[in-house]
């Protein structure tokens, strides 16, 4: 009898733990989820998988390699990327040279009240973005920024091997992206950030990939790794606005004990 009770308790614990591990996603997000496969190393963290050349690599590297092998251009495009693109887009309206000499730790980015009187100018800029030559516009904003104030979110940290986001934005892959993305998509993303600069910069997908036929926002996860709430919110926004989006889950070949560790 005691054995039976213990067995039932163990089974109940297993069921509870399994249900906790399995994240229930909105139906539309689940529909936009695909799986790819890669052999596992038996290690954890950034060397969990083997890439096609036999090197140990991360989940992100597996996905990058997967799309490149299919002929796509692949660009890192998460938090720092879209925050930087937003700042450059609204540089004239939100980062006035006569207000600050440095934007390192002033909190100007999150200060929604500071520029209430500039709503008309912001709306004008939104309209301009819809029809602009994005590559020419962003590059002109980069030059304008480099000739004026230091901005922490554009100048401070290394990004994708470049010394800061500004240098990354001048790279060939980003310049190609600016000629490839549709203005309406770019407009919708930066406008959503404008609506809540503090919260809407986080959760953007890891990559943007494209070829001659399509451009896709790609969120990268291991098989059982959970999407954060902000990532789910961005997924729903992109899907609802008919912007191509997919969650790519990398499953391990020969992995007897897949976990959500990352």
N, C-alpha and C positions, 0 to 999 in steps of 0.2 A: 504493500500500500504506500509506504513512504517512498519507495523507488518510483512508483507511478506519479506521485505528487511532484517529486523532484524533476522527473522527465517532462511533465506538463509545464512546470515553471521555466525550464530551459527552453522549451519550444516557444513559449510566450515571449521570452526575452529575445529569442532569435527573430520572431515575427516583428516585434516592435523595432528592433535595431534595423531590420531590413526595410521597414516602412520609412524610418527616419532617413536612411541612406538614399532612398529613391525620391528624388525631388519631383513634385507634381507641377509641371509647367502649364501655362495657358495653352489651349489647344492649337492656336495659330502658331505659337512658337515651336511647339512640338512638331507641327507639320513641316516647319522649316529647319528640321534637324537631320543631319546625315552623318554616317559613320565611315571612317577610313581605318585602315589597319597598318600596324608597324610592329616589327619584332621588338621584344623587350630585352633589356640588359640584365635585369635582376637587381638593378640599383634603384635609388629613389631620386626625386628632384629633377634637376636639369639634364641628367644623363639617363633617364628612364627608358628611352627608346633608342633603336638604331636607325639612322637614316639610310638611304639607298646605297651610299658609298661605303657603308660599314662603320662610319663614325658614330660615337655615342652622341645623342642630341636630345633636345627638349621637345615638348609637345608642339610648340610654336614652329620649331624648325621642321618637324615632320610635315606640318600643314603648308608651310612656305614651299618646301620641296615638292609636295603633291601638286600644288597649283602651277609652279614653274614647269614641271614635267608635262603639264597639259597645255602649255603655251601662254599662260597668263603672266602679266606683270603683277608683282606683289609689293604692296607698300604698307609699312607699319603705320597705323592710324588711330591709336587709342588716345587716352586722356591728353597728353602733352600736344599731340598733333592738332586736335580740334580746338583746344583752348588757344593755341597759338594762331590758328587760322581765324578764330573769332576776334582775337585782339587785333590782328592786322586788318581785318575787315572793318572794324569800328575804331581804328586807331585815332582818327581825327575827332571823333565825337567823345570818346571816353578817356583819352590820354592827352589832354590838352597841355601843350608845352608851357603855357603861362601859369598852370596850376602846380606843377611839380617839376623838380629837376631830376628826381629818381623815383621809379616805381618798384623799388625792391620790396619794401615791407609796409607800404602805406595802406594796404587793404582796399585800394581803389577798385580792383577787379570785382570784389563782392559787394561793393557799396551801391545798392540799387537806388537809394534815395539821392545820392550826390548829384546825379545828372538828370533829375526829373524834368527840368526845364528843357532838356535836349531831345525830348521824345519826337518832335517834328523832324529834327535832323536825322535821328535814327531811322525813322520811317522812310525818309528820302534815300538813305543809304541802302536800306533793304530793297527798295524799288530799283536802285542802280545795280545792285548785285544780280538781280534777275536777268539783266540784259548785258552785263559787262563782259569784256574780254578778261576772263578770270586770271589767266596767266599774266597778262599785262598789268592788271589791277593789283594783284598780290605782289608782284615784283616791284611795282612803284611804291607800295606800302612798305616793303622791306627796306628800300633805299631811304624812304622818309624816316623810318624808325632808326636806321643805322646812323643817320645824320643828327639825331636828337637824343632823347633820354634813354638811359638804361632801363629795361623792363625785365624783372626777374624771370617771368614766365617765358620770355623769348631769349634770354641771354645767359641764364645761369647754368643749367645742367646739361650733361652729355645726353645725346639722343641718337640712337641707331649708329653709333660710331662717330658722329659729328659732335663738335665741342658744345653745341647748344642747338635748340630748335630752329633759330634763324638760319644757321648754316645748313641744317637738314632741309629746310624749305627751299634752299637754292640748289639742292641735289638733283641729278637727272631724273630720279624716280618721281619726286614730287612735282617737278616741272612737267613731266609727262602726264601726271595725274590732273594737273590744272588745265591741260588741253583736252582731257578725256571726259571729265565729269560734267554732267549736265548742270547748267546754272540753277535750275529749279531744285535739284537735289541739294546742291551746295547751299542755296538760299534757305531751304527748309531746316537744314542742320544748324546753321549759325543762328537762325531766327529762334529755334528752340532754346539754344544756349542763352540768347539775349533775354528770353522770358524769365530765366532763373539761372543767373551766371554761377551761383554758388553750387547748385546741385546738378545742373544739367550738363556740366562738362564731364562728369564721371559716368562710367558705364558704356561709353562708346565702344564698338567692336574692335578687336585687335588689329585686323587687317582690312584693307580694301584691295580687291583684285580685279583685273580687267583684261579683256582682249578686244578684238574689233567688234564683237557682237554684244558684249554685256559688261556691266560693272557691278560688283557684288560686295556688300559689307559682310565680313566674316568674323564670327566669334569663335574662339578656339577653346576647347575643353577636352579633358580626358574623359573616359567613358562614364565615370560616376561623379565627376566633378560638378558641383552645383553652380548655377548662375546666380549672381547676386541680384538683389532687388532692382538696383539701378540698371543692371545689364538687361533684365527682363523688361523694364520700362522703355529702354532704348529699342529693344527688339520689337516691342509692340508699336512704338512710334514709327519705325521704319516700315514694318509690315503694313500698318494702317495707311501709310502714305505711298504705298506701292513702290517702295524703294527696295531693290533686290537685297535679300538678307538670308544668311544661313548660319546655323550653329554646326560646326564640324567637330564631331567627337572622335578622338583617336583611341581605338581599341588595341590592346596588346595581343600580339600573336604569341602563343606559348605562355601567356600570363595566367597562372593558376590562382592568383590571389589579387585581382584588380581592386584597388582602393581609390578613395577620393583624394588621397595625398597628392600634394603638388610641390 
